[in-house]
Amino acid sequence: MRIGFVQMTPVFGETCHNVNHAEMLIRQVTADLLVLPEFFATGYLFTDEREVWSLAEPVEGGYTTGRLVSISRETGTALVAGLPERAGKSCFNSAVMVTPEGDLYVYRKTHLFDREKLFFNPGDTGFEVFTWRDVRVGIMICFDWFFPESARTLALAGAQIITHPSNLVLPHCPQAMVTRCLENRVFAVTANRGGSEKRGSMYLNYIGNSRIIDPGGKVLGQAGDEETAVVITDVNPWESDNKQITSRNDLFADRRSEQYRLS
């Protein structure tokens, strides 16, 4: 399977422009699965609730998801991408997975970061694994990486590839995802954005450094901190099914959950 990421720099509020740019990048390559950043079509740094509501869209029947469905069908590429989702009276920081066959899956971000708590409801989907062409794909969004339970839950549910749309501003994630892959024996694709945003008195600089990592913690492909890039690599997703560490140790069989005092 050919998997990869699109790293780009959205223009805040220019949804049509950003989707067109993403489509141009997607059509330049041949891939089975591509991951786009969190809020790839809208930008990230909202100043107030009014902006969120003006740019958020329903998943079913929404402009951005509709475009992604069409692009996926026409290119034969499954896409995972982040967007602000409007659902009734609630807004969620969400990601969709669309496939060439017309499947549409939604994940809502579990762990909200900083000012996201002002505008978005905590996700209520839980960490689901979606099967496409016999490959099991999980989704988490940006700050979810900080909680090891996110990737572990997906891995325990059978995920072979964890997709990770992001707008990273903290410096730790690219290297930490090596640990997430190693401790769960899964592939992961982190698609970050580049550039910066200044909105009023607020400023964020995004770190780029999108990465594809294998179950042994090896970085298979990466981008720089600023560049627009599409990076793809060939993987065997079924490598993730081997949880053997030594002849006597299995990553999941050796778990002693009765000893873990969780709350």
Secondary structure, DSSP 8 states (H G I E B T S, - for coil): -EEEEEE----TT-HHHHHHHHHHHHHTS--SEEE--TTTTT-S---SHHHHHHH-B-STT-HHHHHHHHHHHHHT-EEEEEEEEEETTEEEEEEEEE-TT--EEEEE-SS--TTHHHH-----S---EEEETTEEEEE--GGGGGSHHHHHHHHHTT-SEEEEE----SSSHHHHHHHHHHHHT-EEEEE---SEEEETTEEEE-----EEE-TTS-EEEE--SS--EEEEEE--GGGGG--EEETTEETTTT--GGG----
